[in-house]
Amino acid sequence: MAKVNILGVPHVYELTAPAPQAEVLVFIHGWLLSRAYWQPMVTELAQQYACLTYDLRGFGASTQAVKQRVGPSSYQLPEIAARSPYSLAAYAEDLICLLGQLNVGRAWLLGHSLGGSIALWAAYLAPQHVSGVICVNAGGGIFLKEDFERFRAAGRQIVRFRPVWLRWLPLLDLVFARAMVNQPLARAWGQQRLKDFIGAHPEAALGALLESTTEKEVHLLPQIVAALEQPAYFISGQQDQVMESQYVNHLASFHRLFQTPQGNVVELAQCGHMAMLEQPLVLTKVVQEILARHTAPSPA
């Protein structure tokens, strides 16, 4: 574990050793989570690629000095893009700065849920650094006013009702091990999810939720996908009730690869919203196949 300063905020990250493939794989976690959930996949993929995992500003171990982010946007943002420090564009800027700080020239981005949206934005803002995007349990682009109002209201209550003593509530980790998944996770992952749920900075947790679910932001995301020159793939869970397959397919349809014979959507059977924990080996194989499709053969 190491730290790097990004726009005034310390970020915790882990970078594996150099590997045969030149490009780096960068993993972006979802809301109220942390870099820890990518570890099963990193263990497999680090044999071929250098793998970078990090905690988003305000989450995991990157919760110190979260209010001290400094510096105006240095990228040409669409007019309707949110300027909040907790917008998707702002988190994408953090990621781009991280790549610069670590001298990562070219990278593939793998983002889970909220992290998938951040990855898409980073690819849009910095095509010179991002070779492609793989979104896991991430989709959207359809704004249903009443549904979103209920979701945002529930999110506010979730963020506010997170007393530290929850960590010691008997068997609560088992609840987290069963939440949003098709089959229960190992109890250790339930404990990790509980820890990250309680530990997230309240301002970042609420800001990231609210800024990413405004009507303008939801409608802007398909435009970002349509503008990408890089490949973009979307992996859904057949039993994902948080980000249903129809919403994954909807967002994927705005990318040029959607109309190709192979398409750009892969649906995992018997999988919920935490594909990287529920089916890490299956997901790793899918990722390897996607990367192989876009990797130039080594010269003889």
C-alpha positions, 0 to 999 in steps of 0.5 A: 500500500502506498500514497500519492497526493492528487490535487491536495488529497492523499490517495491510497493505491497499490501497483503490482510489478511490471509485467509482459504487457506494456499497458497497465490495468487500472481498477476503479471501485464502486460507491461505498466500496474500496480497492479491496474487491478487485484483489481476486482478479488482480491475483490472476491478471498480474501475471500478464499486466501491471495492475493498479488499484486505488481508493476513490477520494472519500472512500476506503483508505482515501478519506483524509483531507477529502475537503482539500481538493484544489485546482479548477478543471483543466479539461474541456467539459461539456457545458451541462457537466457538473462542476462539483468536486464529487461529480463523475468528471471530477473523479475522472480528473483524479484518476487522470492525475493519478496516472500522470503521477505514477507515469502510466502512459497507456491503460485499460480502465476496469470500473465497477458500478459508479467506477464504470461511469468514472472510467468512461469519463476518464476515457473521454477526457484523456484518450491519449492515456486510456486505451479502452474501458471495461464496465462491470455492473455499470450502465444507465442513461435512462432517467426515471424521475420517480425512481431516481427520487426514491433512490436518492432519498434512500441514499441520503438515509443510508449515508446519514444512518451509519453509526460506528457501532454498527461494526459490532452489531452481531451478524450484520456482516452476514447481511452485507455478505448477502446484499446485492449478490446472487449467492452469499459471499464469504463472510470475510467479504461481508466484513470488508463491505461493512467496514467500507460502508461505515468508513466512507467520508459522509460528504464524499459518499453523499456527493458522489451519489447525488452528483451522478444521479441528476437528470442532466448527468444521467442523460449526459453519460450516453453522449460520453459513450457515443463520443469515445474512440476507444473500445468500451465493453459492458459486463452485466449480471443476469441477476443484478437487481441494482443495475439490470441488464436492460440498463447496461445494454442501453448504455452500451448501445451508444458505442460503435462496438454494440453493432458489430458481430461480437458486440460489446456486452457480456452477460454473466449467468447466476451473477448479481451486482458484485461480479468481481467477487461472485465470479472472479475467474469467469470475469477474469477470463472475459477480461482477458479475451477482450484485451486479447482482441485489442492487443497487437501481436508481438513482432516475430 
